Amino acid sequence: MTTSVAKTRTVPGPKPIPVLGWRANFLQFMQSPLGYLGKLNQQYGTIAGLVENHQSMIFVFSPEYNRIVLSDQELFHNMSLNNGFFPIPETAAIRDLNTNLFTMNGEVHKKHRRLAMPAFHKNIIERHRDEIVAIAESTIEGWQPGSIIDIYQQMSQMTLRIAIQSFLGVDTTKYLHNIDDMLAHSLNDLFKKSVLMFPVNLPGTPYRRMLDNTERLGALIRELIAQKRANPHDHHDVLAMLIEARDEDGSALTDTELLGQAHILISAGHESSTSTLTWVLLLLSQHPDILADVLDEMDSLLHGAAPTTEQLGQMKLLDNVIKESLRVLSPSSVGSRVSADEFEIGPYHFNKGTLVTVCPHIIHHSAEIYDDPYTFRPSRWETINPSPYEYLPFSAGPRLCIGQSFAMMEFKITLSIILQRYRLTVVPGAVIDPVVKPILSPKTGVPMIVAHQDRRFRKTDIRGTIHSMVTLTEA
Ligand code: HEM
């Protein structure tokens, strides 16, 4: 713990809303997190409270403050829904599902991370290449030229199937339990307003439905664990590797620990990958020149086929397109920690238990770091090399996303398959509102018109708040 008499507790911020107080400010923040934070950053600079002098909830907006918060795992902890935020029954499966890498801290987190890391080693994840190709191809199989599809929904189904196959080893085309529906429900339910605002465990309530769903999901994952334990040599998925993993002292993960880790692998990767792919496809359709260059790169390297693992490293332009999309429309646009002790940032002193939020979205749009920050310009990555705390779509520090390499491989393979086969055009006049839920996703999807890839690209006029995040010039 560091303390100093020179430090002050009077952090800047807006005045509490008259009569209603700071809770009304909190509601404003919840309604439009990025709008609220953008204003705080403009008015107060690199650090601000939810309201002035607020000691419970602060926001930081500088690479240096990001470093302080994200690099010190002992002082700044991840939070868990199990910690009294929700009235969860003692024996509910959701407790075990929520006890995982995301919510663990200290030595327990370090141990679990150590055990999980080998499953995400480059050579190991490359084993999943063929499965990803097969799922991407079967996803686009049903697309009819001339029809309109919601690309967000399509990407959601595809990434969920990829995660279930690669992380749990379940082939969703053959498995009879509708595991993808069950997972989709359990993941969506958890962050539904009706569940969060009304967590009452009575028959017929959304909260009870969420608990019932997660019971079924828990039972299903336990069944998969039992099958893999019974036939250890038949599997090469991540869960199977976690079952086999041994720490330095020979200890292994218990079934309950495996349940939590299996759940986080699916949920951590699903929404963020869905959003990334949706934003890349939307941005490319709105930037025909860049899309033409991407297709040239694919043509010269792949000739219509899916990339091999060796070819993935040669797709430099596609790499830059994904990086640039992750900068302007970062799925993890905010991230929070809670302090385990008193601490200081800049000239301020804060209490133990303060909620500190970092905001990659604002850092990624900082004119001090990025030239012309609202422009989608993949070529900038040929010359820039921002620090880990200036560019952090996968976070930074000891809790850097463990699935980053898997995700990049998944993006490159699926985008190559989709773009070489189809030309996708956003429906003219579509309203695209990116919202934090908690991943930055399109509020009502992204409708796109499907055509064979004939390179007759057509940029369309779209509407919505997306224009406040990236410059999309007139069609
Ligand atoms: C596709 C497979 C993915 C998997 C399996 C995965 C898995 C994980 C896991 C297990 C963690 C927790 C690490 C820890 O706390 O030690 C994590 C953290 C994180 N992941 Fe991923 N992830 C995936 C994709 C993505 C994508 C596409 C994004 C965003 C573009 C992303 C952004 C993040 C961020 C920002 C964190 C840190 C969260 C925090 O600071 O608390 N992940 N990921």
Residues whose N, C-alpha, C, O or C-beta is under 5 A from the ligand:
A	BS01	HEM	L101 F102 R113 L265 A268 G269 S272 S273 P331 S332 G335 P393 F394 S395 P398 R399 L400 C401 I402 G403 F406 A407
